[in-house]
Amino acid sequence: MLTIIFYSSIIISILGLLAATYTDLKERIVPNKLNYGLAITGLVIFALQSYFEASYFPLLYSVCGLSFGFLFGWVMWKLGVFAGGDVKLFMGLGALNPFTPALLKIGAFSTANIPLFPITLFIYSLISFLPYGLFVITCRVSKNKKFQKELYKEMKPKILTAIHASIFASAAYTLITFFNLNALLVIIILLIWGIIGEKKKFITIISVIWALITNPVLLTQALIAAMIFSVGLYTIIKLLLSARKILSTEINVKDLEEGMIPAKSIIKKGKKLEEVNPFDFKQIVKYAKEKNFKAIKEMIMPKKEIISSRKARGLTIEELKEVKKLAAKGLIPKKIFIKESMPFVPTMLLGYLLCLILGDYALMIFFGAI
C-alpha cells in the first residue's frame, strides 16, 4: 500500500507539473482547477492510506504538507518572488508530497524526518532556474538582431582581453609546472602581467613559445580550461545581466493592464516621484563600501513605493489606477517600461525531478546536517 501511495503521488505530481508548465508557458497562468485538483487528490490519497492503516498520521502529514506549502508560497508571494498561481501550486504539491520524494534513498540522497518539501523544492527550482533562464535569454537574443549588435559591441573588447589573459595564464601555468613550482604563482604572475602596458603582448608571445617547447599538450589543456572559465563564465554572466533589457518593452501608460510588471519601481522622495531600478548593483557595492546599510535597505525595500518592479504578481487594479492618474497629471512619464517575467513553473518541474534524484540533500547541506 505504501509503495502504491508513494509512486501515485509522484506520478500525479509530475503530470500536474507538466500541465502547469504548458499553461504557464502558453497563457502565463496556472489554472485554479489544476492547483485545487492536486491538493484534493493529495488529501484523498493520504486519507485512504489513513483508513487502510487505521492511523490518522498519513492524512495529518498531507494536511501539514498542504498548509506548509501554502504558507511558504504565501511568504514568497509577499516577497514578490511568486505569483498567485505559484502559491496554490506549491499548496497542491505539498498535499501530494508531505515529505520530499527520493527514489535513490542512498546515503545523503534520502528524505528528512520532518516535512520540509516546499523548501527543498524551492532550492532545487532556484538551481534549475540558471540553465532555464540562460536558455530563454539566449533564444530572445538570437531573435533580436539590434540587441545582438549592441551586446557584441559591448562584449568584444572584454572577450578579447579575456582570451589574451587566458593564453598568457595557460603558458605561465605550463612553465610553472615544468619548473615544479607552486601552481598558485599563476595568480601573482597574472596580476603583475595585468598592470604591464603594451609590452604584455611580447611577454605573452615569448611565454607561449617557451611553453610550446616544454609541454605543448599541457599548454593546450590549460588553454581550453582557461578559455571555458574566463570567456564562457563572462558570456553567461553578461547574458543573465542582460535579462532586464532584453525582456523589457516600452508601452504607453494608458495601455497598461492588470498583472503587467513594471521594469522600474516608482517611489516617492519628498514631493517628487522617481523611477528606480529594483537592484542597482554598482550602487549597492558603493553603499557597502561606505557601510551605508540603511541606504541598501531603502534601495531594496523602499518605504514610499507607488508601484514595484519586484512583485511577480504585477500591477494590481488599485496601482493601475494610481499610475495612470500620475501620468495624466504629468508627474511621471507618459511611457513606461514593462518586463516579461520568465515563467517559474518550468523550473519547479526541473526542481521536482531533482528532488526525486537527490532527496533532501541540498537541505541537509544548508542546515549543516552532513
Secondary structure, 3 states (H helix, E strand, C coil): CHHHHHHHHHHHHHHHHHHHHHHHHHHCCCCHHHHHHHHHHHHHHHHHHHHHHCCCHHHHHHHHHHHHHHHHHHHHHHCCCCCHHHHHHHHHHHHHCCCCCCCCCECCECCCCCCCHHHHHHHHHHHHHHHHHHHHHHHHHHHCHHHHHHHHHHHHHHHHHHHHHHHHHHHHHHHHHHCCCCCCHHHHHHHHHHCCCCCHHHHHHHHHHHHHHHCHHHHHHHHHHHHHHHHHHHHHHHHHHCHHHHCEEEEEHHHCCCCCEECCEEEEECCEEEEECCCCHHHHHHHHHCCCHHHHHHHHCCCCEEECCCCCCCCCHHHHHHHHHHHHCCCCCCEEEEECCCCCHHHHHHHHHHHHHHCCHHHHHHCCCC
